[in-house]
Amino acid sequence: AAPGAAEALPGLPPRVEEVAGKVRALARTAEGCRRVQGAIDEATSEFQRQLIANEFRGHAIKAMRCPHANHVVQKLISKSSSASVQFLIDELMEKEDVVLKVAKHRYGRRIMRQLLGKCEVAQVRDLAEVVLQDAVSLSCHTFGHEVVQCLLEHGTSEQRSRLVRLLARHVPALSRSAVGGGVIVEALLRATTDDRLRIAQAMLQETGLLLLPRLARGCRGHAAVLQVLSELEPSDHARACQILSLHREEMNVSTYGRRVVLYLESVVSQ
């Protein structure tokens, strides 16, 4: 359907009819984007939502990076079928560097997360592959790390395994990043036991020593650390406990860190 085609169709809900033909212009402002989102909510069929979505064709990337229009794109993804938002994936994949630019964008990364979480595996396979190829850089990026975490949550078992093994090889770089630790936590919580142990063993090397106690002070991080401790071989377990014990004072400052300290105390008392 051509932009504005909705204007000629009878029986449209009032809000859909009101925004027809001017979706992109409205979506660029705070008030206008709320009106368009209201129209999407009021649409009673996939066809009506598609009429709105069609106005973004050829302009999707710009909308993804707009402080207002990105909310409209997110609404379209959440309310439409995965097939109806295929054009968003197609436009992302048109140029080699667009996916990474959007993944690292303040607003664009929200769209990437929704697409990876909503669409069929076959639809986002190439998109996921681009993320995998640059996963270490993205994991250390202020916004990009959220896309990697999303792939760890929604990717196929094969994609998750490849990603976890890649992250395990780059623990030193991730440990130096303010946000990289969060990706490691997600990997530890979502990986298979074998892959989780790969990361744990990397953290026990000289270059990853500071990461383990840092994770232990966080909400999800301490859960990941306790999970790892329960699975390590005796020699690795002893080394991990030794490393953590050196940071007991720092961990005691945190509610979650204290839980790890209690675990260490229980090990000593056994």
Summary of the structure (lengths in Angstrom):
residues: 270
radius of gyration: 22.8
end to end distance: 70.9
largest distance: 77.9
contacts: 922
relative contact order: 0.06
helix: 76%
strand: 0%
